[in-house]
C-alpha cells in the first residue's frame, strides 16, 4: 500500500515510528482504527517489519479454539 488513503477499507499492518525513535507495529482494522499492536518495540524500522512479517504468518496459521 502506498498511502493511508489507499489502505482505508482494508485491514493492514502499519509500522509506527515513536517519539523516542523506536518502532512498533499495529494491526489496523478496515475503519482505520488500530485493533492490536506489538508488545515489543524495535530499534530499527527493518526490525519492526521483520517482526510484523512473523506476526502475520503466525496469525494466519493460528487455529481457532473454542472453550
N, C-alpha and C positions, 0 to 999 in steps of 0.2 A: 504494500500500500504506500502510496506516495505522500498522502496528506491525511490530516484528521478528517477533512471533508469527505474523502473517498472512503474512510473507514466507518462513517455513520451508517447505521443499519446492519452492521456486520460485527459479530463478536470477534475480538482480536487481542493479541498481546501487545503491550507497549512498554518500552524501556524508558525509564524516567531518570533524569539527572537531578539529584537532590542538591539543596543549597550548600551542603558540605563537600560537594564534588564527587560523592559516591553515587552509585546507581542502584535501582531496584526495578523489578518488572511488575506490571499489573495486567490482570485479565480484565478487559473492558467489555461490558455487555453491549448488545445492539443499540441500546439507548444512549450510549456514550458514558455510562457510569461505571467506575471501577467496581468490579464484583469480588476480586481477590487480588492479593499481592504477595510477592515473595517475602519470606520471613527473614531472609538474609539481605545484606547489602553487598555491593561489589565495587572493587576499586576502579575497574575499567568498564567501559561500555561493552567491550568484547566478552568479558567475564559474565556480564548480565545477560547478553544474548545467548551465550553457551548454556547458562542456567535455565533460561526460558525455553530453549530448544529441548533440553532434557525434561523440563516440567510438561511441555506439550506432549512429548512421547509418553510419559508416564500417565498423564491424564487420559490420553487416547486409548491406552491399553488397560486402564483400571476397570475391573469388574464392578458391577453394582451389586451390593449385598443387602438383603432385606433383613429386618430384625426377626 
